[in-house]
Amino acid sequence: MTEGIFGRESGHEQVVFCQDEPSGLKAIFAIYSTALGPALGGTRFYPYASEDDAIADVLALSKGMAYKNALAGLDLGGGKAVIIGDPATVKTEALLRAYGRFVQSLSGRYITACDVGTYVQDMDVVARETRFVTGRSPDDGGAGDSSVLTAFGVFQGIRACASYRWGTTDLTGRRVGVSGVGKVGHILVEHLVEAGAQVVISDVSPAAIERVLAAHPDVDVATDADELIATTLDVFAPCALGGALNDRTVPKLRAEVVCGAANNQLATPDIEKQLVDRGILYAPDYLVNAGGVIQVSDELHGFDFARAKRKATAIFDTTRDVFALADTEGVPPATAADRLAERRMSEVGRLRSILTR
Ligand SMILES: NC(=O)c1ccc[n+]([C@@H]2O[C@H](COP(=O)([O-])OP(=O)(O)OC[C@H]3O[C@@H](n4cnc5c(N)ncnc54)[C@H](O)[C@@H]3O)[C@@H](O)[C@H]2O)c1
């Protein structure tokens, strides 16, 4: 796997391995691109089965961040970091601060934030060693939990899908299935209910379902994700784990539109063709779930929620642009989204070759 770092399939600018034995820190930073600015992306703290698994994950995630940040219109490149280990047992102040010092050592080429296994409070600790960190507590001037604008951005994506597919952004009476009502999913349900949609949810956690029902008793509950997928829906919103769209689920899917927060929804790249063949409109995940990175990146300028929300509202227009490009170039939306992101990285990134003082 490691030989892939220099291969065509990788193309990363920089990969850095860091170790601090006394605290047990083992971290890998991957910077895919700084064409548009410092590489922003979260820190995933996860008990990887092997170093190769950790490397594969950080390479894929950092590339994904470069595309996400480019498409979100941010002046930021893409990077990501992984810390190898079980956060429940090895996360300590010393480990997080050692990690912060390594972030600082990259001199701002990489800016970190939360991801799976790291939380706002962890970023507060990391911030004691580096200024290249975002997603800190609101009490510390941070942007806080990024789920708020992630859910809002996905809602904008659903409105854009509705306007493209049905000629109206009005979701009144539309049946929307939300699979996974965790941090993002339960806020998305709020937006949908407010917009007059009929919402059906599923979650493996009874507590997550209870929280939604306590606020919205009229929401329907499917027994599991499989039942939700097979339900008659206008929109299916995957908001749990990756791989929700696969060879097993797509043939059963009854929705006309798929638009949700989960990262890496397509289990394999060929799944998108199956969606196209079935006439299902798919809003690329990294396009519509960019509200979170928009929220935390705003903290770099002194966090202003209203400004960040305005930027996340633009996900509506970008989603429409992606569908328009897909039509013009005769490609699926995920390919169109990649092309838009690559164009911005290339066209705007090139401007850095013009010397300014
Ligand atoms: N939080 C963010 O700002 C953000 C930003 C971008 C993308 N995402 C992505 O959105 C997704 C949700 O993120 P989150 O922060 O809400 O996570 P979360 O862990 O708070 O919520 C996920 C929910 O999915 C449920 N779940 C797990 N397996 C399930 C299954 N098989 N069927 C139904 N429900 C299941 C969990 O019980 C949980 O309630 C993830 O894929 C995440 O990577 C999140």
The ligand as a Gaussian input file, in Angstrom:
#p B3LYP/6-31G(d) Opt

LIG

0 1
 N      -21.284000      15.674000      11.890000
 C      -20.919000      16.314000      10.811000
 O      -20.753000      17.547000      10.824000
 C      -20.731000      15.591000       9.503000
 C      -20.197000      16.289000       8.409000
 C      -20.070000      15.644000       7.183000
 C      -20.474000      14.316000       7.076000
 N      -20.971000      13.644000       8.162000
 C      -21.356000      12.246000       7.986000
 O      -22.765000      12.115000       8.269000
 C      -23.011000      10.847000       8.869000
 C      -23.688000      11.039000      10.210000
 O      -22.844000      11.790000      11.050000
 P      -23.249000      12.149000      12.546000
 O      -22.286000      13.160000      12.994000
 O      -24.718000      12.432000      12.611000
 O      -22.936000      10.757000      13.262000
 P      -23.643000      10.130000      14.547000
 O      -22.765000       9.021000      14.982000
 O      -24.057000      11.193000      15.513000
 O      -25.013000       9.529000      13.955000
 C      -25.083000       8.369000      13.172000
 C      -26.386000       7.677000      13.537000
 O      -26.548000       6.563000      12.666000
 C      -27.024000       5.470000      13.430000
 N      -26.733000       4.228000      12.715000
 C      -25.604000       3.502000      12.678000
 N      -25.761000       2.416000      11.896000
 C      -27.026000       2.491000      11.399000
 C      -27.774000       1.684000      10.519000
 N      -27.276000       0.578000       9.977000
 N      -29.051000       2.057000      10.217000
 C      -29.594000       3.176000      10.758000
 N      -28.916000       3.986000      11.610000
 C      -27.657000       3.635000      11.918000
 C      -26.344000       5.617000      14.779000
 O      -27.056000       4.911000      15.795000
 C      -26.395000       7.131000      14.969000
 O      -27.584000       7.533000      15.639000
 C      -21.636000      10.144000       8.951000
 O      -21.472000       9.336000       7.811000
 C      -20.670000      11.291000       8.923000
 O      -19.400000      10.899000       8.406000
 C      -21.123000      14.254000       9.362000

